[in-house]
Amino acid sequence: MTAAREARSAEHIALADAHAAHNYSPLPVVVAEAEGAWVTDVEGRRYLDCLAAYSAVNFGHRHPELVAAAKAQLDRVTLVSRAFHSDRLAPFVTELAALAGKDKVLPMNTGAEAVESGIKVARKWAYEVKGVPQDAANVVVAGGNFHGRTISIVSFSDDPAARTGFGPYTPGFRRVPYGDAAALGAAIDADTAAVLLEPVQGEAGVVIPPAGYLQAARALCDRAGALLVADEVQSGLARTGRTFACQHFGVVPDVYLLGKALGGGILPVSAVVADDEVLNVLHPGEHGSTFGGNPLASAVGLAVVRLLATGYYQERAAALGARMRERLDALVGHGVVGVRSLGLWAGVDIDPRLGTGKEVCLRLAERGVLAKDTHGSTIRLAPPLVVEPHELDWAVEQLRVVIDEVGRARAS
């Protein structure tokens, strides 16, 4: 690596630190190009991407079919607002609804926007369909959740970093421990509009629910006449080896919240997907977005849905996920104290005596693997679903080497 290249990287980082708000703590890698499962920095060094932009790049960087759809649409029309129809919206929402087994799609932009929209829809449904007294509706959520960082969403977060300093908070939410069906049942009452859950908690460290939990949530919602809303922004769209993580548990929610991979790693695309009974509570002027369902987003989203309809990426995530889990399990007791995974998505708990998750991720980056820490000594692995088996093996081997290095450094 030449001094000139090192200076170029340092200059980018210094300018970003000086002029970009410090709402992230990124690794010192400045990406300039990407393709498939690999990215290249401004110094020309390649890295295996084992984060996939928090599952937004499920189909790999610059997937040729998705890029082609975007380029073709750029030559036609990109934005007309929802004041008019576009010829891309109808096929997008029709095929996405069919993929989810629902009637309707409310297209939005970011994942947090989908969650906010889902909450609004659930409250409106509670008043107009369930008959809850006006302004009395409550939404039950789970501890350890991550649904975004808007004011309403952080109001029911228990993450101090996301919540502290942003009050006063939005009322109307009840938080109970994730995985505790009894606590969930105790929190639901006649005024409950919805239960909002991640079928697998991503930011918490890929936390898998205990056996029977999601089925119990479904039954409790049915009994109380409340909606079960599944936030599949990270877990959905093939990441776990199924189109939706809920399918692993035999549960069909009333509402799917989708995002991240729905935009193919090209632009923000999100959606609330539900049946007519739920989404028909919205009327013109009550909710909207200038960019929601725009022609460019719809063209890319449609291409994503068609990739998913083949089932290829779900099968690949399941097979590669089993391979990754086998290799990660071999590290347990050797610097790793726990592994949780579903499909090609894993939370790896590093022995805290060896260091923090960020320290491990920094050392991984030095060895050409990009991953990200969450909550102390836990790191997440979520490579693009196009990663090759030998690349996956190599990434886990780099983790083993890093853990050995850290262990030796601590012992000396």
MISEFI-264468 format. One line per field, with one value per residue: residue number from 1; x, y, z of N, C-alpha, C in turn. Coordinates in steps of 0.02 Angstrom, whole numbers. Layout:
BEGIN
sekol [NUM,...] .
n.u [X,...] .
n.v [Y,...] .
n.w [Z,...] .
ca.u [X,...] .
ca.v [Y,...] .
ca.w [Z,...] .
c.u [X,...] .
c.v [Y,...] .
c.w [Z,...] .
This chain:
BEGIN
sekol [1,2,3,4,5,6,7,8,9,10,11,12,13,14,15,16,17,18,19,20,21,22,23,24,25,26,27,28,29,30,31,32,33,34,35,36,37,38,39,40,41,42,43,44,45,46,47,48,49,50,51,52,53,54,55,56,57,58,59,60,61,62,63,64,65,66,67,68,69,70,71,72,73,74,75,76,77,78,79,80,81,82,83,84,85,86,87,88,89,90,91,92,93,94,95,96,97,98,99,100,101,102,103,104,105,106,107,108,109,110,111,112,113,114,115,116,117,118,119,120,121,122,123,124,125,126,127,128,129,130,131,132,133,134,135,136,137,138,139,140,141,142,143,144,145,146,147,148,149,150,151,152,153,154,155,156,157,158,159,160,161,162,163,164,165,166,167,168,169,170,171,172,173,174,175,176,177,178,179,180,181,182,183,184,185,186,187,188,189,190,191,192,193,194,195,196,197,198,199,200,201,202,203,204,205,206,207,208,209,210,211,212,213,214,215,216,217,218,219,220,221,222,223,224,225,226,227,228,229,230,231,232,233,234,235,236,237,238,239,240,241,242,243,244,245,246,247,248,249,250,251,252,253,254,255,256,257,258,259,260,261,262,263,264,265,266,267,268,269,270,271,272,273,274,275,276,277,278,279,280,281,282,283,284,285,286,287,288,289,290,291,292,293,294,295,296,297,298,299,300,301,302,303,304,305,306,307,308,309,310,311,312,313,314,315,316,317,318,319,320,321,322,323,324,325,326,327,328,329,330,331,332,333,334,335,336,337,338,339,340,341,342,343,344,345,346,347,348,349,350,351,352,353,354,355,356,357,358,359,360,361,362,363,364,365,366,367,368,369,370,371,372,373,374,375,376,377,378,379,380,381,382,383,384,385,386,387,388,389,390,391,392,393,394,395,396,397,398,399,400,401,402,403,404,405,406,407,408,409,410,411,412] .
n.u [42,35,104,34,-92,-134,-142,-246,-358,-358,-386,-518,-585,-557,-621,-754,-773,-764,-872,-986,-1125,-1098,-1170,-1147,-1026,-915,-813,-640,-641,-648,-756,-754,-791,-895,-947,-1049,-1014,-911,-815,-720,-593,-538,-405,-382,-393,-473,-621,-715,-884,-970,-1083,-1178,-1245,-1331,-1422,-1481,-1421,-1448,-1447,-1325,-1196,-1233,-1314,-1339,-1467,-1546,-1479,-1493,-1632,-1646,-1568,-1637,-1757,-1715,-1696,-1823,-1933,-1925,-1990,-2152,-2233,-2367,-2476,-2511,-2533,-2409,-2331,-2258,-2296,-2415,-2383,-2280,-2339,-2439,-2372,-2290,-2386,-2441,-2329,-2321,-2441,-2550,-2675,-2650,-2531,-2442,-2337,-2182,-2032,-1908,-1858,-1892,-1993,-2088,-2120,-2173,-2282,-2351,-2388,-2474,-2575,-2620,-2673,-2776,-2853,-2893,-2981,-3078,-3119,-3106,-3164,-3111,-3108,-3083,-2916,-2873,-2805,-2680,-2515,-2425,-2259,-2093,-1960,-1788,-1804,-1778,-1833,-1806,-1767,-1848,-1944,-2064,-2033,-1915,-1973,-2026,-1916,-1787,-1656,-1528,-1440,-1511,-1623,-1605,-1611,-1700,-1830,-1988,-2078,-2174,-2335,-2433,-2382,-2336,-2212,-2144,-2049,-1952,-1997,-2070,-2213,-2316,-2305,-2331,-2465,-2523,-2509,-2592,-2749,-2923,-2911,-2802,-2721,-2624,-2493,-2326,-2188,-2019,-1987,-1865,-1742,-1638,-1543,-1522,-1438,-1459,-1567,-1657,-1826,-1898,-1958,-2123,-2160,-2193,-2305,-2387,-2403,-2476,-2595,-2638,-2663,-2766,-2864,-2887,-2928,-2834,-2706,-2571,-2416,-2278,-2114,-2015,-1908,-1767,-1757,-1831,-1864,-1781,-1666,-1661,-1672,-1799,-1938,-1999,-1958,-2054,-2111,-2034,-2087,-2214,-2311,-2425,-2427,-2537,-2495,-2357,-2203,-2089,-1927,-1763,-1687,-1783,-1761,-1655,-1523,-1498,-1581,-1685,-1824,-1978,-2115,-2284,-2377,-2530,-2698,-2855,-2948,-2870,-2782,-2874,-2923,-2859,-2877,-2881,-2766,-2743,-2626,-2462,-2329,-2212,-2110,-2140,-2168,-2122,-2083,-1950,-1913,-2015,-1987,-1863,-1899,-1994,-1912,-1838,-1938,-1968,-1849,-1854,-1967,-1925,-1869,-1738,-1642,-1685,-1664,-1527,-1482,-1523,-1444,-1311,-1314,-1323,-1199,-1114,-1152,-1109,-970,-951,-996,-892,-803,-848,-810,-682,-641,-761,-919,-1050,-1170,-1295,-1411,-1502,-1538,-1433,-1374,-1307,-1276,-1136,-1062,-926,-802,-804,-690,-590,-607,-698,-838,-818,-679,-642,-703,-630,-504,-540,-570,-443,-396,-470,-608,-771,-872,-993,-1010,-1122,-1197,-1093,-991,-1036,-1045,-1112,-1149,-1189,-1181,-1195,-1315,-1260,-1134,-994,-970,-834,-785,-858,-813,-681,-699,-747,-636,-546,-603,-577,-436,-418,-476,-386,-271,-308,-326,-195,-133,-196,-151,-16] .
n.v [-59,106,264,372,318,283,411,461,387,426,561,562,508,605,719,673,658,789,854,775,727,649,524,393,263,222,89,113,114,157,143,122,52,-87,-258,-398,-499,-425,-280,-134,-27,148,136,30,-95,-251,-313,-438,-425,-444,-397,-338,-215,-213,-311,-250,-272,-399,-470,-452,-335,-221,-307,-383,-393,-309,-187,-168,-151,-31,57,54,111,238,298,324,374,445,502,549,581,530,591,560,413,285,180,80,58,-21,-158,-184,-174,-268,-391,-398,-405,-529,-612,-603,-655,-574,-440,-303,-166,-41,71,136,219,210,86,122,211,126,57,161,192,72,72,183,136,24,86,163,62,1,95,112,-16,-114,-45,24,151,322,378,291,178,52,-12,-159,-201,-276,-301,-257,-227,-168,-53,58,235,347,475,420,284,268,297,180,103,11,38,130,213,243,304,396,566,613,640,733,576,477,425,273,146,-18,-107,-269,-412,-490,-643,-691,-760,-759,-634,-555,-589,-538,-403,-368,-298,-249,-134,-147,-119,-180,-304,-282,-354,-411,-553,-617,-546,-428,-317,-337,-443,-552,-631,-772,-819,-907,-1078,-1093,-962,-860,-922,-920,-782,-757,-826,-758,-630,-661,-700,-582,-498,-418,-347,-438,-383,-397,-353,-365,-305,-321,-461,-517,-565,-670,-680,-766,-891,-920,-838,-750,-728,-766,-879,-987,-1020,-1056,-957,-833,-665,-522,-407,-366,-284,-214,-184,-121,-245,-241,-136,-178,-144,-29,86,169,74,31,-54,-77,-218,-296,-363,-315,-277,-217,-119,-43,52,169,326,447,577,549,482,474,490,579,517,384,230,276,283,236,170,75,2,-57,-124,-213,-294,-353,-426,-518,-590,-651,-729,-840,-925,-959,-884,-898,-1036,-1039,-960,-1040,-1156,-1106,-1045,-1153,-1208,-1103,-1098,-1222,-1206,-1096,-1146,-1229,-1144,-1115,-1110,-1084,-949,-901,-884,-907,-940,-887,-917,-901,-956,-867,-782,-725,-709,-684,-717,-653,-702,-597,-570,-564,-448,-310,-316,-224,-210,-336,-330,-226,-287,-392,-319,-277,-395,-410,-433,-377,-339,-305,-243,-268,-219,-235,-372,-441,-490,-469,-571,-563,-600,-553,-645,-701,-741,-850,-1024,-1056,-931,-894,-990,-947,-821,-856,-923,-817,-751,-846,-837,-704,-707,-793,-713,-603,-668,-711,-588,-535,-623,-599] .
n.w [0,-49,9,-43,-71,57,112,36,80,215,200,150,262,359,306,306,444,481,419,409,508,665,682,664,693,598,527,482,334,166,47,-127,-242,-291,-308,-323,-188,-141,-97,-142,-83,-79,-87,-162,-106,-79,1,82,96,236,295,213,206,318,277,168,48,-1,-122,-174,-219,-346,-426,-581,-645,-568,-578,-714,-724,-653,-732,-854,-815,-777,-899,-936,-842,-681,-569,-526,-425,-315,-361,-486,-589,-619,-741,-683,-553,-533,-577,-484,-352,-366,-389,-275,-173,-205,-183,-45,-9,15,0,-29,-50,31,-27,29,83,173,296,428,399,348,465,547,466,472,607,610,524,597,711,653,600,719,772,671,629,733,838,946,1073,1026,1018,1116,1084,1100,1068,1077,1109,1095,1213,1184,1054,884,779,706,708,727,815,870,863,941,1058,1109,1122,1211,1209,1267,1193,1077,1128,1238,1280,1185,1219,1243,1244,1128,1172,1203,1188,1242,1320,1329,1388,1260,1189,1295,1316,1410,1473,1363,1336,1453,1433,1329,1293,1282,1209,1130,982,903,900,887,817,789,699,708,805,746,769,902,903,819,876,910,924,1067,1061,1003,1032,934,879,990,1003,888,917,1032,980,892,983,1052,954,889,782,714,685,585,586,459,402,410,424,323,149,97,176,288,235,199,116,205,375,467,413,452,573,553,551,502,485,511,453,355,371,265,192,162,82,-16,-98,-171,-141,-206,-199,-75,-32,33,116,171,193,176,203,123,222,318,256,185,271,253,176,40,70,203,228,157,33,-57,-130,-113,-189,-311,-490,-519,-400,-397,-512,-481,-363,-414,-493,-391,-324,-422,-430,-305,-320,-387,-294,-283,-209,-79,-59,-75,32,139,122,122,244,332,312,356,490,539,534,616,737,769,826,950,1119,1092,1104,1061,1131,1105,975,866,738,584,430,317,418,561,736,832,980,1055,1170,1305,1378,1288,1217,1140,1025,924,921,873,746,687,676,591,476,441,392,281,289,310,442,572,736,876,1024,1137,1147,1038,868,703,565,399,254,78,-18,-128,-103,-119,-75,-38,-11,100,191,201,261,390,434,443,550,650,653,693,821,884,876,956,1076,1105,1115,1228,1323,1331] .
ca.u [0,78,88,-16,-157,-151,-162,-312,-407,-360,-418,-590,-610,-553,-674,-817,-776,-772,-932,-1044,-1145,-1068,-1223,-1122,-956,-896,-745,-600,-637,-682,-774,-759,-824,-920,-978,-1063,-1004,-847,-809,-651,-587,-503,-334,-379,-396,-538,-647,-777,-936,-1009,-1138,-1229,-1284,-1384,-1468,-1508,-1387,-1456,-1435,-1258,-1186,-1241,-1341,-1350,-1538,-1572,-1448,-1524,-1699,-1637,-1543,-1691,-1807,-1685,-1704,-1894,-1961,-1905,-2034,-2210,-2271,-2427,-2531,-2527,-2512,-2353,-2341,-2219,-2325,-2463,-2351,-2241,-2381,-2476,-2329,-2269,-2443,-2446,-2273,-2335,-2505,-2595,-2713,-2630,-2465,-2432,-2265,-2149,-1961,-1862,-1887,-1925,-2055,-2136,-2143,-2217,-2344,-2386,-2419,-2532,-2628,-2648,-2716,-2836,-2893,-2922,-3037,-3131,-3141,-3113,-3208,-3076,-3122,-3034,-2855,-2861,-2771,-2611,-2476,-2380,-2195,-2048,-1896,-1733,-1824,-1752,-1878,-1788,-1746,-1891,-1965,-2112,-2002,-1871,-2015,-2036,-1852,-1753,-1585,-1513,-1408,-1562,-1679,-1589,-1602,-1746,-1899,-2038,-2089,-2241,-2370,-2474,-2346,-2322,-2155,-2137,-1989,-1956,-1997,-2110,-2283,-2360,-2303,-2365,-2536,-2545,-2508,-2644,-2816,-2975,-2892,-2740,-2729,-2578,-2430,-2273,-2130,-1972,-1986,-1797,-1717,-1574,-1497,-1508,-1386,-1491,-1599,-1710,-1876,-1905,-2008,-2193,-2173,-2230,-2370,-2427,-2420,-2530,-2656,-2659,-2692,-2831,-2911,-2902,-2949,-2781,-2665,-2502,-2375,-2210,-2062,-1969,-1864,-1702,-1762,-1869,-1839,-1734,-1608,-1660,-1684,-1869,-1954,-2009,-1936,-2114,-2126,-1999,-2125,-2282,-2354,-2440,-2449,-2587,-2460,-2285,-2166,-2032,-1882,-1694,-1674,-1835,-1731,-1601,-1459,-1491,-1615,-1730,-1892,-2008,-2186,-2330,-2414,-2584,-2759,-2899,-2980,-2823,-2758,-2929,-2940,-2827,-2912,-2839,-2748,-2729,-2556,-2432,-2258,-2197,-2068,-2164,-2194,-2103,-2069,-1884,-1917,-2060,-1953,-1814,-1936,-2024,-1858,-1822,-1992,-1962,-1793,-1877,-2018,-1893,-1850,-1666,-1604,-1705,-1629,-1455,-1472,-1530,-1387,-1251,-1322,-1305,-1126,-1084,-1166,-1065,-903,-952,-1003,-826,-766,-875,-761,-615,-648,-831,-959,-1117,-1188,-1366,-1416,-1558,-1517,-1366,-1379,-1283,-1248,-1080,-1041,-855,-786,-790,-622,-545,-616,-765,-855,-788,-608,-639,-720,-572,-453,-566,-562,-372,-386,-510,-678,-810,-928,-1009,-1026,-1183,-1205,-1035,-945,-1072,-1040,-1162,-1127,-1245,-1153,-1242,-1334,-1222,-1068,-977,-954,-765,-776,-888,-765,-623,-718,-749,-566,-517,-628,-538,-369,-423,-487,-322,-226,-330,-312,-123,-116,-220,-110,54] .
ca.v [0,165,319,413,287,291,481,471,360,469,624,549,499,669,762,648,674,862,883,731,718,589,479,325,252,173,63,158,87,203,102,158,9,-150,-305,-461,-499,-392,-207,-111,40,198,116,-28,-157,-283,-341,-478,-391,-491,-360,-327,-155,-235,-351,-213,-295,-472,-499,-433,-267,-211,-367,-361,-384,-251,-128,-159,-122,39,96,60,159,305,325,334,422,425,526,589,584,489,631,527,343,269,113,31,46,-76,-225,-191,-189,-330,-450,-400,-430,-601,-644,-605,-685,-522,-404,-235,-141,31,81,192,226,178,38,158,240,70,44,217,184,15,93,225,93,-16,128,181,0,-10,140,105,-85,-149,-6,52,222,365,395,244,118,39,-60,-196,-214,-320,-275,-273,-215,-114,-40,121,287,406,491,371,219,267,302,114,67,10,49,199,253,265,337,448,634,629,648,687,519,464,376,224,83,-60,-150,-328,-449,-531,-715,-707,-761,-741,-561,-528,-597,-493,-333,-357,-288,-235,-76,-161,-119,-226,-326,-269,-395,-439,-626,-627,-480,-420,-272,-366,-494,-610,-668,-816,-827,-975,-1120,-1079,-892,-825,-954,-893,-713,-760,-847,-704,-578,-685,-700,-513,-458,-370,-364,-458,-346,-425,-311,-408,-261,-354,-534,-539,-565,-725,-680,-822,-954,-919,-770,-714,-766,-793,-944,-1038,-1035,-1073,-901,-782,-604,-482,-353,-370,-222,-233,-131,-142,-283,-227,-87,-209,-112,26,145,150,53,-6,-67,-109,-266,-323,-374,-258,-257,-175,-60,-2,105,231,362,500,633,528,459,476,503,602,469,315,199,312,236,204,123,21,-40,-97,-168,-266,-340,-390,-474,-572,-632,-690,-776,-902,-966,-975,-852,-929,-1100,-1026,-936,-1096,-1201,-1072,-1033,-1214,-1214,-1054,-1117,-1278,-1180,-1052,-1189,-1257,-1093,-1109,-1136,-1062,-876,-886,-913,-922,-926,-892,-905,-925,-941,-838,-725,-752,-669,-721,-687,-661,-701,-527,-563,-552,-380,-292,-335,-177,-227,-393,-307,-188,-336,-426,-274,-280,-458,-411,-454,-323,-358,-250,-263,-243,-235,-262,-418,-479,-467,-498,-591,-567,-589,-558,-714,-724,-761,-919,-1064,-1051,-864,-898,-1027,-903,-769,-885,-937,-753,-740,-889,-810,-643,-726,-819,-656,-564,-708,-709,-520,-527,-666,-575] .
ca.w [0,-54,54,-76,-62,128,121,5,126,275,181,148,330,394,280,331,515,489,389,416,577,694,705,655,710,547,523,439,266,121,-11,-191,-292,-263,-354,-292,-116,-128,-105,-151,-54,-120,-91,-207,-68,-82,63,78,133,277,326,161,223,364,236,111,-12,-1,-188,-193,-246,-419,-459,-650,-663,-533,-609,-780,-713,-634,-790,-903,-790,-779,-966,-951,-795,-613,-516,-545,-363,-318,-390,-549,-593,-663,-768,-644,-487,-531,-574,-422,-294,-379,-380,-206,-135,-218,-150,26,3,41,-51,-44,-32,41,-40,61,64,219,342,484,372,345,534,564,427,500,670,593,496,651,753,615,597,785,782,620,621,798,881,1005,1081,995,1055,1171,1058,1120,1029,1120,1075,1133,1236,1140,985,843,723,676,756,730,883,894,870,999,1118,1138,1124,1276,1195,1291,1141,1030,1161,1287,1255,1131,1243,1269,1201,1103,1213,1168,1178,1300,1305,1371,1368,1199,1201,1354,1293,1466,1480,1304,1348,1507,1410,1279,1320,1232,1169,1093,909,870,929,837,834,741,708,733,822,714,804,968,896,786,931,885,978,1093,1028,1018,1049,882,874,1046,986,839,951,1077,938,868,1039,1072,896,875,725,724,636,583,556,422,365,406,421,265,80,85,220,335,200,177,94,267,434,499,385,490,633,533,571,451,519,475,418,345,359,224,172,149,20,-66,-144,-208,-128,-254,-173,-21,-50,88,104,219,152,217,166,113,285,355,219,160,318,230,124,13,114,272,232,91,25,-125,-164,-102,-249,-372,-545,-513,-344,-417,-562,-446,-318,-455,-511,-330,-312,-472,-408,-248,-341,-412,-237,-286,-156,-16,-55,-67,100,184,115,144,315,368,306,400,560,557,544,675,797,785,863,1018,1167,1070,1096,1047,1185,1082,906,848,666,545,362,311,464,624,790,861,1044,1070,1242,1322,1406,1232,1192,1116,957,876,914,828,679,661,656,532,419,422,357,220,301,340,484,618,804,907,1096,1173,1114,985,799,658,499,352,187,23,-32,-186,-82,-137,-16,-17,17,166,232,212,309,457,452,465,618,694,659,733,891,909,884,1014,1135,1119,1137,1297,1367,1336] .
c.u [44,56,34,-86,-180,-175,-231,-367,-415,-396,-494,-619,-610,-608,-743,-826,-790,-841,-994,-1060,-1119,-1121,-1206,-1049,-928,-825,-706,-587,-678,-695,-783,-796,-848,-951,-989,-1056,-942,-852,-734,-645,-546,-429,-325,-382,-467,-556,-708,-828,-978,-1063,-1195,-1275,-1344,-1440,-1502,-1478,-1390,-1435,-1367,-1255,-1194,-1263,-1361,-1423,-1567,-1544,-1480,-1594,-1695,-1616,-1599,-1742,-1779,-1692,-1777,-1925,-1943,-1954,-2091,-2252,-2333,-2488,-2554,-2509,-2446,-2361,-2300,-2253,-2370,-2430,-2311,-2287,-2421,-2433,-2301,-2325,-2450,-2391,-2288,-2402,-2556,-2629,-2681,-2560,-2469,-2357,-2239,-2075,-1915,-1898,-1923,-1991,-2109,-2163,-2191,-2284,-2385,-2421,-2480,-2590,-2660,-2693,-2781,-2883,-2928,-2984,-3094,-3159,-3154,-3160,-3177,-3094,-3065,-2978,-2839,-2820,-2700,-2581,-2426,-2318,-2151,-1986,-1840,-1747,-1780,-1796,-1861,-1771,-1787,-1914,-2014,-2079,-1955,-1911,-2028,-1973,-1827,-1677,-1568,-1482,-1459,-1613,-1660,-1578,-1651,-1818,-1924,-2057,-2163,-2275,-2405,-2440,-2334,-2266,-2151,-2076,-2001,-1953,-2040,-2184,-2331,-2363,-2339,-2440,-2563,-2549,-2564,-2711,-2864,-2957,-2827,-2755,-2686,-2523,-2378,-2210,-2084,-1973,-1917,-1768,-1646,-1524,-1478,-1456,-1411,-1519,-1659,-1762,-1879,-1962,-2078,-2210,-2215,-2299,-2416,-2448,-2478,-2596,-2683,-2691,-2760,-2884,-2933,-2927,-2899,-2741,-2597,-2461,-2304,-2163,-2010,-1921,-1794,-1709,-1795,-1830,-1776,-1676,-1604,-1670,-1756,-1884,-1963,-1988,-1996,-2130,-2091,-2041,-2198,-2333,-2363,-2464,-2504,-2554,-2386,-2258,-2101,-1990,-1816,-1686,-1725,-1810,-1670,-1532,-1447,-1522,-1663,-1801,-1918,-2083,-2220,-2374,-2466,-2645,-2802,-2927,-2935,-2807,-2814,-2952,-2908,-2866,-2868,-2829,-2729,-2657,-2527,-2358,-2246,-2158,-2093,-2195,-2176,-2082,-2002,-1885,-1960,-2026,-1902,-1849,-1968,-1971,-1838,-1874,-1986,-1903,-1816,-1928,-1989,-1877,-1776,-1628,-1623,-1667,-1554,-1440,-1477,-1468,-1323,-1254,-1304,-1230,-1090,-1093,-1119,-995,-899,-957,-936,-784,-790,-828,-690,-618,-718,-873,-1031,-1127,-1263,-1371,-1482,-1545,-1446,-1363,-1361,-1262,-1196,-1057,-968,-846,-766,-721,-572,-551,-686,-776,-822,-713,-599,-653,-664,-517,-476,-557,-489,-356,-433,-582,-714,-869,-940,-1030,-1095,-1183,-1145,-992,-979,-1058,-1093,-1129,-1188,-1219,-1207,-1255,-1300,-1152,-1055,-958,-882,-749,-803,-841,-705,-639,-719,-678,-531,-540,-589,-468,-369,-432,-423,-273,-244,-315,-239,-103,-138,-175,-40,61] .
c.v [63,219,364,384,292,362,494,446,405,535,616,545,565,716,740,666,748,886,838,723,650,542,406,323,200,147,108,128,133,166,145,118,-54,-193,-371,-457,-460,-317,-191,-40,85,182,55,-95,-185,-314,-384,-445,-442,-456,-348,-269,-173,-271,-312,-238,-372,-504,-480,-362,-268,-275,-347,-351,-323,-186,-115,-129,-49,82,106,111,230,337,340,389,398,446,566,606,541,530,601,453,339,197,60,14,-15,-145,-236,-212,-254,-391,-455,-427,-505,-639,-653,-638,-637,-486,-340,-218,-65,44,144,191,187,128,71,189,186,56,98,210,126,32,136,183,52,25,145,121,-12,33,125,34,-119,-111,19,126,265,384,348,184,113,-14,-93,-214,-256,-283,-298,-259,-164,-108,24,172,351,417,439,304,216,274,234,70,64,14,120,242,281,312,398,516,656,637,719,633,510,411,323,157,48,-109,-207,-367,-491,-604,-738,-703,-740,-666,-527,-532,-550,-421,-317,-348,-270,-177,-87,-163,-172,-247,-320,-306,-404,-514,-651,-558,-471,-378,-298,-421,-558,-657,-706,-824,-898,-1013,-1101,-1006,-856,-855,-929,-821,-711,-777,-792,-647,-598,-681,-629,-471,-403,-393,-388,-428,-371,-377,-358,-366,-292,-429,-560,-541,-608,-728,-743,-890,-965,-848,-725,-758,-798,-864,-1001,-1063,-1051,-1019,-853,-720,-569,-430,-371,-299,-241,-173,-160,-178,-270,-176,-114,-181,-53,91,123,134,14,-14,-94,-154,-300,-336,-312,-232,-209,-112,-17,51,171,261,420,558,612,503,460,488,524,549,396,287,235,262,201,152,63,-26,-85,-147,-227,-318,-383,-444,-533,-617,-679,-743,-841,-950,-981,-946,-879,-995,-1089,-1003,-993,-1141,-1169,-1058,-1094,-1224,-1166,-1073,-1173,-1253,-1134,-1093,-1218,-1208,-1086,-1145,-1117,-987,-854,-921,-928,-903,-935,-878,-930,-905,-913,-774,-751,-697,-710,-684,-704,-660,-630,-516,-549,-481,-369,-317,-288,-192,-287,-372,-266,-235,-376,-384,-274,-342,-465,-435,-397,-351,-300,-278,-238,-265,-272,-308,-461,-448,-502,-515,-600,-553,-586,-631,-742,-745,-834,-958,-1057,-982,-862,-934,-984,-850,-797,-902,-873,-736,-782,-861,-748,-660,-753,-762,-616,-602,-707,-641,-508,-565,-639,-515] .
c.w [0,-5,25,-66,11,142,93,50,187,260,179,218,368,371,305,405,526,469,390,490,603,723,691,677,661,555,474,370,221,55,-73,-244,-258,-319,-319,-216,-95,-138,-110,-124,-100,-127,-136,-171,-69,-14,47,124,171,318,278,178,266,326,180,45,-14,-67,-217,-220,-322,-454,-530,-669,-629,-561,-677,-774,-696,-693,-841,-881,-789,-847,-983,-907,-725,-560,-546,-483,-370,-339,-456,-543,-631,-685,-731,-578,-485,-532,-510,-364,-304,-365,-309,-161,-144,-183,-76,42,33,-17,-75,-18,-24,31,-5,41,112,264,400,461,366,415,557,529,454,565,657,568,551,696,717,611,664,796,734,615,688,845,945,1012,1054,1043,1113,1148,1085,1073,1075,1080,1121,1155,1189,1067,950,782,686,729,751,802,910,907,931,1064,1149,1134,1196,1267,1215,1236,1092,1063,1202,1253,1201,1153,1232,1218,1183,1146,1169,1156,1244,1282,1355,1347,1305,1218,1259,1334,1348,1475,1422,1314,1400,1484,1361,1315,1264,1187,1130,1018,877,917,874,859,775,750,729,746,796,752,872,964,865,840,903,940,1004,1058,1051,1029,996,872,930,1032,937,873,997,1037,912,923,1057,1014,881,814,747,667,640,548,525,379,356,393,358,200,71,133,263,301,180,153,154,325,469,474,421,549,617,550,513,488,479,431,414,337,325,206,152,82,-34,-117,-180,-195,-174,-228,-118,-48,10,74,165,176,196,173,164,178,324,316,190,210,297,172,100,63,184,281,162,92,-47,-164,-157,-166,-313,-427,-540,-457,-363,-467,-528,-399,-355,-475,-451,-318,-361,-457,-351,-269,-368,-355,-233,-226,-87,-7,-43,4,150,182,141,219,357,368,354,473,582,573,604,739,818,825,935,1066,1150,1055,1079,1100,1164,1009,898,774,639,473,363,353,533,672,826,923,1057,1146,1261,1353,1350,1205,1167,1045,906,867,867,756,647,637,595,470,395,382,297,228,337,377,532,685,824,980,1125,1131,1060,917,757,592,454,282,134,5,-94,-167,-100,-75,8,12,89,214,250,264,380,480,475,535,667,707,704,807,922,922,946,1078,1155,1145,1209,1346,1378,1383] .
